[in-house]
Amino acid sequence: MKYSRREFNKLMVLSLVTFSTSEASEGGRSFLRPPGALGEERFLEKCIRCQRCIQVCPKRVIFPLSFAEGIKRMNTPVVSFRKSYCNSCLKCSLVCPTGALLPVTEATLDIGAAVIIEKDCVAWDWVGCTVCVDECPEKAIYLDEHKRPVVEPEKCNGCGICELKCPSTSIRKSAKGKGILVKPRQAGTLPRDPSLHKKRDTK
């Protein structure tokens, strides 16, 4: 997908915003990267900032990282689910010319893992909201005995549809953000298990 000059300028402006999913640090994987991304340090060594993954994304969830995050990371691609979600087309990992993004399948797709933000989650206080559970294509979220959402990280592929659809900010005036966010997997978090991948209904 090609961007017009106006669209690309908008893209650059959006990239100046600090994404809620980015937690800058020198070690580990600090940002949500496109599907197939290497570990952060190797990714930074390989990525040539060619923007091909950004241009080919049909859902436009990949953006160039702002210079505010440092010269080393400037213009490298990051994923944001503010306006859309990953539809698992996997085009980004196929067009990367350097191997910074490795080819993946729907079963091995692993952008990150959804995390419940208790202070902003509607179901955590009021009960009744099941949007993230209903929308999750991998069935990686269920309700506990108190009707509150729980994420099974080994099933989650980080597609972001739960974050996109979460209604917390429109329902609760006190909510400062979404009740669920996709974040990079932290140390100790279970990795995604490809054997638990739920095949899409092709009907």
ChimeraX attribute file (.defattr): number of C-alpha atoms within 10 A of each C-alpha:
attribute: neighborCount
match mode: 1-to-1
recipient: residues
	/A:1	11
	/A:2	12
	/A:3	12
	/A:4	9
	/A:5	9
	/A:6	9
	/A:7	11
	/A:8	13
	/A:9	12
	/A:10	11
	/A:11	17
	/A:12	16
	/A:13	12
	/A:14	15
	/A:15	22
	/A:16	15
	/A:17	11
	/A:18	13
	/A:19	18
	/A:20	15
	/A:21	18
	/A:22	20
	/A:23	13
	/A:24	12
	/A:25	10
	/A:26	8
	/A:27	9
	/A:28	14
	/A:29	23
	/A:30	19
	/A:31	24
	/A:32	25
	/A:33	25
	/A:34	28
	/A:35	30
	/A:36	22
	/A:37	25
	/A:38	19
	/A:39	15
	/A:40	19
	/A:41	13
	/A:42	12
	/A:43	19
	/A:44	17
	/A:45	12
	/A:46	16
	/A:47	21
	/A:48	14
	/A:49	16
	/A:50	14
	/A:51	18
	/A:52	18
	/A:53	26
	/A:54	26
	/A:55	18
	/A:56	20
	/A:57	20
	/A:58	16
	/A:59	15
	/A:60	19
	/A:61	20
	/A:62	28
	/A:63	24
	/A:64	22
	/A:65	26
	/A:66	22
	/A:67	14
	/A:68	12
	/A:69	15
	/A:70	11
	/A:71	11
	/A:72	10
	/A:73	19
	/A:74	16
	/A:75	21
	/A:76	22
	/A:77	26
	/A:78	22
	/A:79	26
	/A:80	26
	/A:81	24
	/A:82	15
	/A:83	12
	/A:84	18
	/A:85	21
	/A:86	23
	/A:87	14
	/A:88	16
	/A:89	15
	/A:90	20
	/A:91	18
	/A:92	25
	/A:93	22
	/A:94	18
	/A:95	17
	/A:96	21
	/A:97	15
	/A:98	13
	/A:99	17
	/A:100	21
	/A:101	23
	/A:102	17
	/A:103	18
	/A:104	18
	/A:105	14
	/A:106	17
	/A:107	17
	/A:108	16
	/A:109	22
	/A:110	26
	/A:111	25
	/A:112	27
	/A:113	27
	/A:114	27
	/A:115	20
	/A:116	20
	/A:117	14
	/A:118	15
	/A:119	14
	/A:120	21
	/A:121	24
	/A:122	24
	/A:123	19
	/A:124	18
	/A:125	13
	/A:126	10
	/A:127	13
	/A:128	11
	/A:129	18
	/A:130	17
	/A:131	16
	/A:132	28
	/A:133	19
	/A:134	12
	/A:135	16
	/A:136	20
	/A:137	19
	/A:138	18
	/A:139	17
	/A:140	22
	/A:141	24
	/A:142	17
	/A:143	14
	/A:144	9
	/A:145	7
	/A:146	10
	/A:147	16
	/A:148	22
	/A:149	26
	/A:150	16
	/A:151	19
	/A:152	17
	/A:153	20
	/A:154	18
	/A:155	23
	/A:156	29
	/A:157	29
	/A:158	30
	/A:159	26
	/A:160	28
	/A:161	23
	/A:162	25
	/A:163	29
	/A:164	20
	/A:165	19
	/A:166	22
	/A:167	21
	/A:168	21
	/A:169	16
	/A:170	11
	/A:171	10
	/A:172	13
	/A:173	9
	/A:174	11
	/A:175	16
	/A:176	11
	/A:177	19
	/A:178	24
	/A:179	24
	/A:180	24
	/A:181	23
	/A:182	27
	/A:183	21
	/A:184	23
	/A:185	23
	/A:186	13
	/A:187	9
	/A:188	6
	/A:189	11
	/A:190	14
	/A:191	17
	/A:192	23
	/A:193	16
	/A:194	17
	/A:195	10
	/A:196	14
	/A:197	20
	/A:198	14
	/A:199	10
	/A:200	9
	/A:201	6
	/A:202	4
	/A:203	3
